Amino acid sequence: MGEERRKSVRIKKALTVRYSYGIDKDGKKWDITAIRDIGETGMSITTHQRFSLSDIVTFLIKIPSRPLEWIEFTGRVVGSEELRAISGEVVAGSHITRVEFINLKEDQKELIREYITWFLTKEGGGKK
């Protein structure tokens, strides 16, 4: 995925996330996965499809400090490529999709910031 361009620290911590990836006659389609890593400005997840650059995706994330709520975020795809095993072989039907958060409200930014700070303090790292 090339040169590091992140604007903030990312932590490797699996969080449950639902994402919508399209609209058809029945409305939004949703899928569920785990976050690979998350930072204040974006995250990466494993998806079942490849997204195009600049696609807008809606996310519902469960943050441990609010386990009964789904927190809604929106992101712009900045990269999406096939997942490869350590051997270099493509993992069929899986993609690594990176998104930049957009239009975050201040309380959402603070929630992510607090979670990252808590994780780095309590867990001792996992920083990427």
N, C-alpha and C positions, 0 to 999 in steps of 0.2 A: 504494500500500500504506500510505499515511498516515504518521502521525507516527512518528518514530524511537523505538523502545522497546528497542533492544538493550542488553544488559548488558555486552558486551565488544566489542573491536575485531574487525571482520571483514576478511578479505583476499580479494581477487579472484584466485583461483588455481585453475585447472581440475585437479581430482583425479578419478580414476576411482572411481565408487561403484556398488555393486550395492544394490538395495533390494527387500525383499519387501513385497508389498502385498495379500496375501490368502491364504487357505487354501481349497483345494477338496479333492476326493477324492484328488487326487494329491499333496497337500502344499502347501508354500509356492510361490507364483509369484514369480519373480525377474525384474527388469529391470535394465538397466545404463545409466548416464548419466554426466555430469560435474557436479561441484559448481560452482555459480555463485560462491558465496562461503562462507567458513567462519570461525567464531570459536570461542572456548573454550566457549560455551554453546549454539551451534547453527549451522545452515547453511541455505542454500537450494539447491535443485536444480531442474532441468527434468524434469517427469514426463509420462507419456502419459495420465494420468488425473487428475481432480480428487479430492482427498482431503477428507474432512470434518474439521472442527475436532476436536481431541483424538484422532484416529486414532493408533494406535501403529504405527510402522514400524521394521523392522530394517534396518540398513545394514552393508555390508561395504565398507570404505574402504582404498585403497592409499595409504600415506604414503611419500613418497620416502626417508625414512630407513630404511624397512623394505619395500623393493620386492618382496620375495618372499612377503610375508604379507598376508592380508586381515584388517584389524582390525574386530571387530564392535562396533557401537554401536546403541543404541535411541533413538528420538526420538518426540516427541509433536508432531503437526501443529498449528501455530499460524496457518497461512494457506495457502490454495491457490486460485489464480485463473488464468484463461486468460492465456496469454502473448500479448502484443500487439507488433506491429511498431512501428517509430518512427512510421509513418503512422497508427497507432491501430487498424489492422485486426487481428483475431484470427488468430493462427497456429494453424491447425486441428490438433487433437490434441496440443497442448502446453500445459502448465501450469507456473507457477512455484509450487513448494511450499516453504514455510518450516517448519523443525522446530526444536524445542528439545530438546537432548540430555537424556535422563533416565537415572538409575541408572548414571552413568559411574563406573568404578573409578578410583582415584587414578592408576594408571599410564596409563590412557587420557587422563585430563585432562592429565597431564604430557606425553604424546606430542603432543597437539594444541598445547599451550602452546609446547613446544619447536619444533614445525614453524612456528608463526606467528612466533615470535621469529626463527628462522633466516631465514624468508622476508623479514621486514621489514628485517633486517640486511643480508642478501646481495643481495636483489633491489631494495632501496631503496624498497619500498612496495607499491603495489597495494591500499593500505588503502581501506576503504570506510567 
